[in-house]
Amino acid sequence: MPLRRFYLSSALVLSASACTGNIGGQDESPESAAAPARVRRLTREEFNKSATFVLGTPVDIAQGFAAEDTILGFSTHERLQVTSLLADQIDTAALTLAEEGKSQLSDFYTCPKTVTADDCAKSFIQRVGQRAFRRPVTAEEEADLLALFNAGKQGGNMSTGAELVLQALFSSASFLYRTELGPDTARKGQVVELTAYEVASELSFMVTGGPPDATLLAAAQAGTLSSPDEREKHARRLLQTPEARLKLRQFFIEWLGINGLNKVNKNNQVYPDYSVEFRDSMVRERNAFIDSIVKDHAGSVEELLTANYSYVDETLANFYGGLDRTNVDDEGMGRVTLPPERLGIITQAGVMSTYAHFDSSSPIKRGKFVLTRLLCRTVPAPPANVSTIPPAVSENATTRELFAAHTSNPACASCHKTIDPMGFGMEDFDGLGQHRTEENGRTVDASGGIVAPDGTMTQPFTGGGQLGRYLAQSDELANCVPLQLVRYAMGRDEHASDTQLLDAMRTGTYRQDHLKVTEALVGLVRSASFTQRRLPTR
């Protein structure tokens, strides 16, 4: 039987796209005991991991889907939509995955003589459907899928029926979306506890970026996930997996805004060390260093900002001053002890080149990076009548001198008195991340300061390395990281109901133990905000 396209399934996907974010529109009541109920579309990476879980073999098909945007710096946000283009891509992917899956899952529908074909089909639907939907298939869904299976089997065989069922599952809204709606019996406006299977999915996607494994699904079936201790146990178990480490790596990358490092481009006339190979070296350092922070230090932000070591290949070892590498692996990556001017991830070439211009450093970009990413402050957009074009590079002045004159406009001063001291303090690194004491034959002034929200200078510093050391001891940064983690893990900005959650994350084990992100994540999983939602009032 020829394979059919499931336009009905695609229509369901498209209609569900209207339900992302806060279901039912803006809440009428300003007070709330819980964040709004919602459904969330899978990201491309989550789609791949979910399909991998269904088929039992690695899947990478979603990387060809339409690119995703970011909100608040993160790609995991709740507002991901399904465009007509993406619906077509999902429909095509479902065809491909179903064709592959009918052979990979043949043991699931192979029918012994002692069992009826319908019973074999039902068993297949229940087993594979639970993997796809991350919950048991309902009686109504089973009946619909069985009818589809039997329609496919007519004029074909069991594999044709299984193929059509798989195509329907992969193009279903129940596969593409995660729900946070609670039980069907809940009333409008009611604060509800998520169902056990919703909690299992929320926990798993938050920690590993993929669907719940068999152990977590069994806990959902047993009804034990209502216990904070039980959720913590599973969170800590999953945090030891390679998938969780990759998920935490992505958090650090997106939080720091260095996910575009593989596209950084520089003027070779100004920075002769730059090349595509150099850019690849920066990406490898970023990944290897963050991986070590996650694996060896449980994601300690203190270690991230103050480590006197990194992991580099020969290219960056030479760029950083001819450093000796130890324990060099098969890919040429080895551990180095950094020179005193470098400390932690802020002074890595990847970060410094990301927050710089094509042909110069950028005190404004770097200052804004610290304020918004590391301290969670809001920096307003410049006035419409003020030019945002950076000053032209000059051989007769340092970058600091050029930008100090550029931002002296009184209309700019209110913001730049906070931004500039942060950025000027990192002027000991050029636009590619090379350490420098001179620029254009003039002495570089890398003195700066951390400026409080009220405009007072709270901590003078000189150089990016010293900035990292001060930030690691900053209450403001310690409070910012849990908020950024909530944004990444929950896919939204903070809600009024998160006050107690954030207080607990900021003062608990995370704060007492070197700002370990894993401990903040465990605190999130234990909280009532993790399991409660409020249904719309209309």
N, C-alpha and C positions, 0 to 999 in steps of 0.2 A: 504493500500500500504506500503510495507517495506521501511524503511528509507534508503536513499542512502548517500554514502560519496561523497563529492564534491571535487574531485581531481583537477578540474579546478580552484576552489577557492583557494585551497592550492597552486597551481602553481602561481596564481596571487600574493599570499602573499610572496612566495619565490622570485619572480622576483622583487617585490617592495623592498625587503630587500637590493637590490643593490643600492637603491636610498636614503638610510639614509645618513645624513650628508650633505655635500656640493654637490648638484646635478651637474652633468656634469664635475666633477673633479675639480682640483685646478684652481682658477681664473688666467687668463693670465695677467690681469692688476693689478699692485700693489695698485693702488688707487681704492677706492670704496666708494660710497655714502651710501651703505647699506650692511648688512650681506648677505651671499648667500642664495638663495631660497633653500628649503629642504622639506623633509617629515620626520616625526618622529614616530617611533614605540611606541605604548602604553607600559608602564611598566605593570607589573603584577597587581599592585594596581589600575592603571588607567583602565586596562581591566575589573577588577571587578566592578569598579564604573560605567563604561560605560555599562556593561551588566545589572547592577542594574537599571540604568536609563531606559533601553529598557524594562525590564520586570516589573519594579515597585516593586520588592521585592529584599532583600539583596542577593548578589551573592559573593561567596568566591572561586570560582572554579580555578582561575588563580594562587592561592598560590601553587598549585601543578606543575606549569610550571617550566621549567629549570631556574636555578638561574641566576640572572643578575649580571654583573660586575659593577664596578664604574670607573669613569674617573674624575680626579681632586677632588676625594673624594665623588662624587655625583652619585646616581643611575639614575638620570633623564636625562642623557646625550643623545645626538642625534645619537650616534653610535650603539644603540641597534640593533642587527641583528635578523633574523629568521633562525635558523638552521633547518635541517631536523627533528630533535627531536621535536623542538618547533612547527613546522608545523603540525606534527602528533598530538601533544597535543592540539593544537588549533582546529584541525579537530574533535577530540574526544569531546572537550568541546562544540563545536558547536552542535554536536548531542545531548548532555545532555541538553544544554540550550534550544534547540528547542523543545525537548520533554516536558520540564517543561513549556515553554512559551506558548504552544498551549492551555493549560488550563488557565493559568494566564491571557492571553490576549484574551480569547474567546469572550468577549464583543466587541472587535474590528472587528471581522469578522462575528459575528452573523448577518444573513441577513433577514430583514423583507420581507414579501411577495411583497411589493410594489417596491422593488429595485432588479435589476438583480444581479446575482451572480458575474458577471464581475465587476460591479460597487462596490459591497461590497469588492471584492478582491483588487480593485484599492485603495479604501479608507484605507484598512488595510495596504497595501504596503506603501502608502504615510505617514500614521501616524507613523507606526513602523519604516519605512525606515528613516524618518527624525531623529528619536531618535538614530538610529544606526549610521547613517552617519554624524550626527550633522549639517545637511543641508538638503534642499529639495531634493527628489529623482528626477533625470533627467528623461525626457521622454523615453530615450533609456533604462535606468535602470528599469523604470516601465514596459516597454514592456517585457524585459527579465524575470523579476520577476513574471509578470502576467502569462507568458507561463509556468513558473515553478509551480506556484500556480495551474494552470489548469491541468498540468500533474499529480500533486499530488492528485488532486480532483478526477481524473478518477479512478474508482474502489474503491474510498474511500469516503471522505466527505470534507466539508470546513476545518475541523481541520487538515486533512492530508495535504491539500494544504498550510495552514498557517504554518504547521510544517516545510515543505520543504523551504518555504520562509525564515523563521527564521534561519534555518540551513545555508542557503546561506548568509544571512546578517552577522551572527556571524563569518563566515569563510572568509568574504570579506576583501580585502585590504583596502577598504574605511572605514571599522570599525576599523581595527587594526592600521591604520596609520592616523596621522594628517598632513594635507598638509599646506605648507606655500609657495604657488606658485603664488598667484595673479590670475587675470583673464586669461581665455584661449586665449584671443586675444593679449596678450603681446608679444613683440619681444624679441629675444635673446639678452642678455646683458643689457636689460632695467631694471631700478629701478622701481618696481611696488608697489602699495599699496595692501596689502592683501585684499581678498574679505571680505565682512561683516561677513560671517559665519566663515571664518578662524580667523578673529579678535575675534569673540565670543568664539571660541574654545580655542584660545591662552590665552585669559583673564581668562576663567574659569579653564582650567587645571593649569594655573600658580597660581591662588589664592586658588582653592579648591582641585586640583588634580583629578578633574572629568569633565565630559562634561557640556556644558552650559545648564542651566535650561530654563524653558519655558519663563521666563521674558527676559533673555538674547537673546534667539532665536528670540523673538518678536522684540527686539531692532535691531537685525541683519536684520530682514525682513523689518523693517521701515527705515533702512539705517542711523541710528543715531550714530553708533559706530565710524564714522570717526571723531567725535568730542572728543578731549581730556577730556573735562568736562564730557561728557556722559560716557566715559570709566572710569573715576575716580568715578563717581556716582555708577556705577555697581561694581567696585572693592571694594569700601567702603561697599556697601550692602553685598557683598559676604564675606567680611572679618569678618562679625558678625556671620557667620554660624559655626556650630561645625566642618564641613569639612575643612574650612579654618584654624581653630585652629590646627587641626591635621596635616594639610599640613605644617604649620609654625613650629610645633613641630618637624616634620621630617627634616625641613631645619636646625634647631639648632643642632639636633642629628648628621646629616651627616656633617655639617660644622665643628663641634667639633670633629668628628671622633669617637664618642662613640656609634655607631650603633652596634658594636660587643660586647657590655657590657654583654649581656646574655650568652656569650661564654667564658668570662674571667675565667681563672683557676689559682689557687695559690697552693703553697706548704703548706700543713697543718702543717708540722713540723716547718716551719718558721712563718706561720700565722695561729695559732690555731683558730682564730675567723672566718676563711673562711669556708664556706659551700655553698651548692647549694642554701639553704634558704637565706644566706647572700647575694649571688649574686642577687637573686630575689629582695631583699630589695633595693639594689643599683639601679636596673632597675626601681623599683617603685618610688624611690626618684627622679631619673632623669626625669621621665615622669611628675610627679606631680609638680615638681619645674618649669620645662619649661612651663607646661600648665598655671601655675600662672603668669609667665612672659608674656605669650602671651595674656591671658585673661584680667589680671588686669593692665598690663603696656604696652599693644600694642606692645609687643616684644622688649622692651627697652634693648639694649645691655649693657647700663650702669647698669641697675638693675640686669641683668644677672650676671655681674661680681662683683657687690658690695653689693648684698643683704646680710643682717646679719641674715637671716632666711632661713629655708628650710622646706620641708614636708617629714616626715619620719615615719616609723613604729617603733615598740618597739625595734627591733633588732638594727637599726641604732641609735635610741635615746640613747641606752645604749653604743654603740660603740663610739659615739661622746662625751660621758662623763656624762651619766645619765641625759639627758635633759628632761624637762617636756614638754609634748605635749598638745596642746589646740585644740579644735574643731575636735576631733578624729572622722573620718568617719567610715562607716560600714566595710571598708577594713583595719581598724587599722592605717590609715595615719592621722597624725596630724601636725600642725605647731609648729616649735621649734625656739627659739632664739639661734643662734649659739654662741659658745664661741669665744673670740676675735681673736684666731688664724685662724679661718675659716671665709671666706668671699666669697660669690658668688660661681658659679658653678665650678670654677677651683679647689677649695679645697674640693669638694665632693669626697667621697670614690670612686665613679664610674669613675671619671676622673683620679684621682691619680692611681687607680689600672689598668686602661686601659693603661696608659703610664708608665708602669713598667714591670719588668721581673717576671718570675714565682716565683723567690725566693728572689728578691731584688727590690729596687727602680731603676730608670733609669734616671739619669740626661740628658743623650743624647736624649732619647725618649721625655722627657718633654720639653727640650729646642727646639727640632725640632718641636714639637707640637705648641709651641708659635710662632715660626718663620714662619712656613708654613701656619698654620690654622688661626692664629689670626693677623698676620702681612703681610700675602701674599708674603713672600719672598721665593725665590727658594734656596733650600739647595742641592748642588750637591752630587752625589753618591760618596762614599769613593773610593780612588784609588784601582785598582785591586790587588795591592800587599800589601794592608793593611788589617789585620784581623779585622773583625767586631764582633767577638765573645766577649761578655762582660767579664770583669775580674771575676775570680772565687770569690765566697763569702768567706770572711775571718772573723774569730772571733777576729782578732787583728787589724782591721782597719775599719774606717767608709767607707760607699759607696763612699763618695766624695773623700776620699784619694785614693781609688782603681781606680776610674775613672780618677782622675787627673793624675795618673801615666800612666794609660792605653792610654790616649790621648796625651801624651807628645811627641809622635813621630813627628818630624818636618813635615812629609808629611801630618799630620792631623791638624797641628796647625792653618792653615789659616781658616779652617771651625770651629774648636772647640773653637777658641777664641770668636766666636759669639754664638755658641750653648751652651757651658758649663756654662757661667754666668747665662743664663736663667734657665737652669736645676738645677744648684747648689742652686739657690735661693729657690727651692721647696723641698730641702732635709729635711725640718721639717716635711715631711710626708713620711711614709714608703711605701713599695710596695703594701700595701692594702689600703692605705689612712688614716692610724692611725697617729695622731699627735705625734711627738716625740721631745725630747730635748737631748736624749742620744741614742747612738747606740754602742753596744758591750762595754758598760762601758765608752765610750768616748763621749765628748761633740759634738753634731751635729753643724756643721757650715752651716747655711742656708743663708749666705750672697751671694748676686748675683747682677746682673745688667742687664738693658736693653741696648744692644749694637746696635748702629746705623749701617746702611749698610757700612759706611766708616770705621768701626772698633772702633770708639770712644765710650766710656761709657757715655750714656746720662742720665741714671737714676739708681743709686744704690738702692737696696731694700733687705729686709730680710724677707723671708717666703712667701708662696703662697698667703696668704691673702693680703699682701702689694702689691704683683705683680698685683693682680686683680684690686686693687684701682688705680694703676698707668696706667694700660692698658686702663681702662675706660676713662681716660683723654688723651689718646694718639691720636695724629693726624693720625699716621700710622694705628692704628686699626680702627679708624673712616673711613678712606679711604678704608680699606680692606673689611669691611663688605658689602658695596654695590657691590663690585666686586664678592664676594662669592655668593651674592644673584643673580646676573646676571648669574653666572655659574649654579646655581641650577635651577632658574626659566626658563632661556632660553635654558638650556641644552648644553651650549657651553662655551668656553673661550671667553674673550673679543675680539672684532673685532675693526678694525680701525674706523669704523663708530660709535662706542660707546663712543667716547671721550666726546662729549657734554652731552650725557646721564649720564655718570658717574660723570661728573662735577656737573650736576644738582642734582643728587642723594646725592652727598657728601656735598653739600653746602646748600641744601634746608631745609625744615621743619625737615627732619630726623636729621640733624646735630644740629639744634636749639632746638630739643625736645627730649633730652636724648637718641639719637641714636635709635629711634623706627624703627624697621624693617618694620612695616606696612607702615610707611611714605615713606621709600625707595621704597617699592613695588608700591605704588601709583605713585611715580615719574617715575618708569619704565613703568607703564601702560600708562602714559600720553605722553611718548616720541615718536619721529618719528622712532627710532630704533625698537620700539615695532611693528609698522605696516608696515614697509618698508622692502623689500627684493630685491636683484638683481639677475636676471635670469642669468644662465650660458651663456657664449659667444659661446658655441658650443653644 
